[in-house]
Amino acid sequence: MIEAVGLTKRYGRTVAVDNLSFTVKPGRVTGFLGPNGAGKSTTMRMILGLDRPDAGRVLIDGRPYRELDRPLRTVGALLDAKWVHPNRSARAHLQWLAKSNALPARRVDEVLELVGLSGVAGRRAGGFSLGMAQRLGIAAALLGDPEILLFDEPVNGLDPEGILWIRQFMRRLAAEGRTVFVSSHLLSEMALTAEDLVVVGRGRLIAQCSTAEFVDNASESSVRVRSPQLDRLRTALLHKGFTVHTEPTAEGNALVVSAATSDQVGEIAAAQGVVLHELSPQRGSLEEAFMQLTSDSVQYRTDVSPVAGDGAAQNDRLVPAGK
């Protein structure tokens, strides 16, 4: 388990992490989300003892990272896939790490096989693509067979097969009872991978809850309904005070009923004798929920405005948020 209590880190006048507290529990994949500049990387560095907090503490199974005798046996981490010496082979890099923590030499070949790098184990790491470097970083994190794993943007550079592999792999690690803490900007991937979320903005905690709760709390429930008697149903729904709008579909028009449940819409349709061809609840996406709840914490926004002399063209400019 990872427990952060009141973590604060300043760089000059800039507060990177501001009184941040959260818990990452074993047996689940926990996503660590936030806009650029939210303090995610700094927080992960403090968890691993690479940065010293100005206030607060972070414990790994009840102890600071610096007190772990053989840290790779307790915590595995991938923060920067390209930190490997470019002239070392993948195998030599892992052998050096294994010796530093008194790990058996056979473990090197085991993790190389696990991440699919056995065939290139003798190649220099400097010649690896970003995807291959990511796999090598994951192999290093797994070397000590740790109970706690931290990954910062682990799918960067991976092809679709690699993304599917790491998603399934992280969920399998959590199913084994391990603590898996992963930071990513790919919200669509986090929606498929993370069961819990820690969401931060400007160094502060915005939310800690399950992924489902985060989406539900930030988005309004709605129901999509199709019927050959759509006008009659629309009239009945409006009479009951619901907000309704029409949505084109491949099968014809549908109604989307805001702030409603399937039970409510179905009962109204039944009372009016309306035949239904579709009655489906609509949930917001993780991306929509994230954008809504972190809108006040974005450091830079894209300002889209017409280019002078061309009202149809658009000009993207990065401007500080709030300007």
C-alpha positions as CSV (number, residue, x, y, z in Angstrom):
1,M,0.0,0.0,0.0
2,I,1.1,3.6,-0.7
3,E,0.0,6.3,1.8
4,A,0.7,10.0,1.1
5,V,-0.1,12.4,3.9
6,G,0.2,16.2,3.5
7,L,2.8,16.0,0.7
8,T,4.1,19.5,-0.2
9,K,6.9,20.4,-2.6
10,R,8.1,23.8,-3.7
11,Y,10.5,24.9,-6.4
12,G,11.3,28.5,-5.6
13,R,8.0,30.3,-5.7
14,T,6.3,27.5,-7.5
15,V,4.2,25.1,-5.4
16,A,4.4,21.8,-7.4
17,V,2.5,19.7,-4.8
18,D,0.3,21.3,-2.2
19,N,-0.7,19.4,1.0
20,L,-1.6,16.2,-1.1
21,S,-3.0,13.2,0.7
22,F,-4.2,9.9,-0.8
23,T,-4.0,6.1,-0.4
24,V,-3.3,3.5,-3.1
25,K,-4.6,0.1,-2.1
26,P,-3.4,-3.4,-3.1
27,G,-5.4,-5.6,-5.5
28,R,-6.5,-2.7,-7.8
29,V,-5.1,-0.6,-10.6
30,T,-5.2,3.0,-9.5
31,G,-4.9,5.7,-12.2
32,F,-3.1,8.9,-11.3
33,L,-4.6,11.7,-13.4
34,G,-4.2,15.4,-13.8
35,P,-3.5,18.1,-16.4
36,N,0.1,19.0,-17.3
37,G,1.8,20.7,-14.4
38,A,-0.5,19.1,-11.8
39,G,2.4,17.6,-9.8
40,K,2.0,14.0,-10.8
41,S,5.7,13.3,-11.7
42,T,6.9,15.2,-8.7
43,T,4.6,13.1,-6.5
44,M,5.9,9.9,-8.0
45,R,9.5,11.1,-7.4
46,M,8.7,11.8,-3.8
47,I,7.2,8.3,-3.4
48,L,10.5,6.9,-4.6
49,G,12.7,9.1,-2.5
50,L,14.1,10.9,-5.5
51,D,12.7,14.3,-4.3
52,R,12.4,15.2,-0.7
53,P,9.1,16.8,0.3
54,D,9.1,20.1,2.1
55,A,6.3,18.9,4.2
56,G,4.3,15.7,4.8
57,R,5.4,12.1,4.2
58,V,4.8,9.1,2.0
59,L,5.0,5.5,3.2
60,I,5.5,2.2,1.4
61,D,3.8,-0.5,3.4
62,G,4.3,1.7,6.4
63,R,7.9,2.7,5.8
64,P,9.6,5.5,3.8
65,Y,11.3,4.3,0.6
66,R,14.8,5.2,1.9
67,E,14.4,2.6,4.7
68,L,13.8,-0.3,2.4
69,D,16.8,-2.6,2.5
70,R,16.4,-4.1,-1.0
71,P,13.9,-1.6,-2.6
72,L,13.5,-3.5,-5.9
73,R,12.0,-6.4,-4.0
74,T,9.3,-4.1,-2.6
75,V,8.8,-1.4,-5.2
76,G,9.2,-1.5,-9.0
77,A,9.0,1.7,-11.0
78,L,9.1,3.0,-14.5
79,L,9.4,6.8,-14.5
80,D,11.6,7.4,-17.6
81,A,12.1,4.7,-20.2
82,K,15.2,6.4,-21.7
83,W,17.3,6.6,-18.5
84,V,19.2,3.5,-19.5
85,H,22.9,3.9,-20.5
86,P,22.7,3.8,-24.3
87,N,25.8,1.5,-24.7
88,R,24.5,-1.2,-22.4
89,S,22.6,-4.1,-23.7
90,A,19.1,-4.8,-22.3
91,R,20.5,-7.9,-20.6
92,A,23.5,-6.1,-19.1
93,H,21.3,-3.3,-17.8
94,L,19.0,-5.8,-16.0
95,Q,22.0,-7.8,-14.7
96,W,23.5,-4.7,-13.1
97,L,20.1,-3.9,-11.4
98,A,19.8,-7.5,-10.3
99,K,23.2,-7.5,-8.6
100,S,22.5,-4.2,-6.9
101,N,19.6,-5.8,-5.0
102,A,21.0,-9.4,-4.7
103,L,18.5,-10.8,-7.1
104,P,19.1,-14.2,-8.8
105,A,20.6,-14.0,-12.3
106,R,17.9,-16.2,-13.7
107,R,15.4,-13.5,-13.0
108,V,16.9,-11.3,-15.8
109,D,15.9,-13.8,-18.5
110,E,12.5,-14.4,-16.9
111,V,11.5,-10.7,-17.1
112,L,13.0,-10.3,-20.6
113,E,10.8,-13.2,-21.7
114,L,7.8,-11.7,-19.9
115,V,8.0,-8.3,-21.8
116,G,8.9,-9.9,-25.1
117,L,12.5,-8.7,-25.4
118,S,14.3,-12.0,-25.3
119,G,15.2,-11.8,-29.0
120,V,16.9,-8.4,-28.6
121,A,18.4,-8.9,-25.2
122,G,22.0,-8.5,-26.5
123,R,21.3,-5.2,-28.4
124,R,22.4,-1.8,-27.1
125,A,19.5,0.0,-25.4
126,G,20.5,3.2,-27.2
127,G,19.2,1.7,-30.4
128,F,15.8,0.8,-29.0
129,S,12.6,2.4,-30.2
130,L,10.5,4.2,-27.5
131,G,8.2,1.2,-27.4
132,M,11.1,-1.2,-26.8
133,A,12.6,1.1,-24.2
134,Q,9.2,1.1,-22.4
135,R,9.2,-2.7,-22.4
136,L,12.8,-2.7,-20.9
137,G,11.7,-0.2,-18.3
138,I,8.7,-2.5,-17.4
139,A,11.2,-5.4,-17.2
140,A,13.3,-3.5,-14.7
141,A,10.3,-2.6,-12.6
142,L,9.3,-6.3,-12.4
143,L,12.8,-7.6,-11.7
144,G,12.4,-7.9,-8.0
145,D,8.9,-9.4,-8.2
146,P,7.7,-6.5,-6.1
147,E,4.3,-6.1,-4.5
148,I,4.1,-2.4,-5.4
149,L,4.4,-1.0,-8.9
150,L,4.5,2.5,-10.2
151,F,4.3,3.3,-13.9
152,D,4.5,6.9,-15.4
153,E,3.0,6.9,-19.0
154,P,3.7,3.2,-19.6
155,V,2.0,3.0,-23.0
156,N,4.1,5.8,-24.6
157,G,5.5,4.5,-27.9
158,L,3.7,1.2,-27.7
159,D,1.8,-0.1,-30.8
160,P,-1.9,-1.3,-30.4
161,E,-0.7,-4.8,-29.5
162,G,1.6,-3.4,-26.9
163,I,-1.1,-1.2,-25.4
164,L,-3.4,-4.2,-25.1
165,W,-0.6,-6.2,-23.5
166,I,0.3,-3.6,-20.9
167,R,-3.4,-3.0,-20.0
168,Q,-4.1,-6.7,-19.5
169,F,-0.7,-7.1,-17.7
170,M,-1.4,-4.4,-15.2
171,R,-4.8,-5.8,-14.4
172,R,-3.3,-9.2,-13.9
173,L,-0.7,-7.8,-11.5
174,A,-3.5,-6.2,-9.5
175,A,-5.5,-9.4,-9.5
176,E,-2.5,-11.1,-7.9
177,G,-2.9,-8.7,-4.9
178,R,-0.2,-6.2,-5.9
179,T,-0.5,-2.4,-5.6
180,V,-0.5,-0.8,-9.1
181,F,-0.3,3.0,-9.5
182,V,-0.2,4.3,-13.0
183,S,-0.1,7.8,-14.4
184,S,-1.3,8.5,-17.9
185,H,-2.7,11.2,-20.2
186,L,-4.5,8.6,-22.3
187,L,-7.9,8.8,-20.6
188,S,-9.6,6.3,-22.9
189,E,-7.0,3.8,-21.8
190,M,-7.4,4.6,-18.2
191,A,-11.1,4.1,-18.5
192,L,-10.4,0.5,-19.6
193,T,-7.5,-0.1,-17.1
194,A,-8.0,1.7,-13.8
195,E,-10.5,0.7,-11.2
196,D,-9.7,3.6,-8.9
197,L,-8.5,7.1,-9.5
198,V,-6.5,9.8,-7.8
199,V,-7.1,13.0,-9.6
200,V,-5.0,16.1,-9.0
201,G,-4.8,19.7,-10.3
202,R,-2.3,22.4,-9.5
203,G,-0.7,20.1,-6.9
204,R,-4.0,19.5,-5.0
205,L,-6.3,16.6,-4.7
206,I,-9.4,16.9,-6.7
207,A,-10.9,13.4,-6.2
208,Q,-10.1,10.0,-5.0
209,C,-12.7,7.4,-5.8
210,S,-13.6,4.5,-8.1
211,T,-13.5,5.3,-11.9
212,A,-17.2,4.7,-12.1
213,E,-18.0,7.1,-9.2
214,F,-15.8,9.7,-10.8
215,V,-17.6,9.6,-14.1
216,D,-21.1,9.4,-12.5
217,N,-20.4,12.3,-10.1
218,A,-19.3,14.6,-13.0
219,S,-21.8,13.7,-15.6
220,E,-25.6,13.8,-15.8
221,S,-27.4,10.5,-16.5
222,S,-29.5,10.3,-19.6
223,V,-31.4,7.7,-21.6
224,R,-31.5,7.2,-25.3
225,V,-34.8,5.8,-26.7
226,R,-36.0,4.9,-30.2
227,S,-39.6,4.3,-31.2
228,P,-41.9,4.4,-34.3
229,Q,-44.1,6.7,-32.2
230,L,-41.4,9.2,-31.3
231,D,-43.6,12.3,-31.4
232,R,-46.1,10.9,-28.9
233,L,-43.3,9.8,-26.6
234,R,-41.6,13.3,-26.8
235,T,-44.9,15.0,-25.9
236,A,-45.4,12.7,-22.9
237,L,-41.8,13.2,-21.7
238,L,-42.0,17.0,-22.0
239,H,-45.3,16.9,-20.1
240,K,-43.5,15.1,-17.2
241,G,-40.9,17.9,-17.1
242,F,-38.0,16.1,-18.8
243,T,-35.5,17.8,-21.1
244,V,-35.5,16.0,-24.4
245,H,-33.4,16.5,-27.6
246,T,-33.3,14.6,-30.9
247,E,-30.3,12.6,-31.9
248,P,-29.8,11.2,-35.4
249,T,-28.8,7.5,-35.6
250,A,-28.1,5.0,-38.3
251,E,-31.6,3.5,-37.6
252,G,-33.3,6.9,-37.6
253,N,-33.9,9.6,-35.0
254,A,-33.7,8.9,-31.3
255,L,-34.6,10.9,-28.3
256,V,-32.0,11.6,-25.5
257,V,-33.7,12.3,-22.2
258,S,-31.6,14.2,-19.8
259,A,-31.5,13.5,-16.0
260,A,-33.6,10.4,-16.5
261,T,-33.4,6.6,-15.8
262,S,-34.4,3.8,-18.1
263,D,-37.2,2.8,-15.6
264,Q,-38.7,6.3,-15.8
265,V,-38.7,6.5,-19.5
266,G,-39.9,2.9,-19.9
267,E,-42.9,3.5,-17.6
268,I,-43.9,6.7,-19.4
269,A,-43.8,4.9,-22.7
270,A,-45.8,2.0,-21.3
271,A,-48.5,4.4,-20.0
272,Q,-48.8,5.9,-23.4
273,G,-48.8,2.6,-25.2
274,V,-45.7,3.5,-27.1
275,V,-43.6,0.7,-28.7
276,L,-39.9,1.0,-28.0
277,H,-37.1,-0.2,-30.3
278,E,-34.3,1.0,-28.0
279,L,-34.1,2.0,-24.4
280,S,-30.5,2.4,-23.2
281,P,-28.9,4.4,-20.4
282,Q,-26.1,6.8,-21.4
283,R,-23.1,7.4,-19.2
284,G,-20.6,10.1,-19.7
285,S,-17.0,9.3,-20.5
286,L,-14.0,9.5,-18.3
287,E,-12.6,12.2,-20.7
288,E,-15.8,14.3,-20.2
289,A,-15.7,13.9,-16.5
290,F,-12.0,14.8,-16.3
291,M,-12.4,17.9,-18.4
292,Q,-15.3,19.1,-16.3
293,L,-13.7,18.5,-12.9
294,T,-10.2,19.8,-13.8
295,S,-11.2,22.8,-15.9
296,D,-10.1,25.2,-13.2
297,S,-6.7,23.5,-12.9
298,V,-5.5,23.6,-16.5
299,Q,-2.2,25.5,-16.7
300,Y,-2.5,26.2,-20.5
301,R,-5.5,26.2,-22.8
302,T,-5.8,26.3,-26.6
303,D,-7.4,29.5,-27.6
304,V,-9.2,29.0,-30.9
305,S,-10.1,32.3,-32.7
306,P,-10.6,33.4,-36.3
307,V,-7.5,34.4,-38.3
308,A,-7.7,38.0,-39.4
309,G,-9.1,38.3,-42.8
310,D,-10.5,34.8,-42.9
311,G,-13.6,34.2,-40.7
312,A,-13.7,30.5,-41.6
313,A,-10.1,29.7,-40.6
314,Q,-9.1,29.0,-37.0
315,N,-5.9,29.9,-35.2
316,D,-4.7,27.9,-32.2
317,R,-2.7,29.7,-29.6
318,L,-1.6,28.5,-26.2
319,V,-2.5,31.0,-23.5
320,P,-2.3,30.8,-19.7
321,A,-5.5,29.5,-18.2
322,G,-7.8,32.2,-17.0
323,K,-6.5,34.8,-19.5
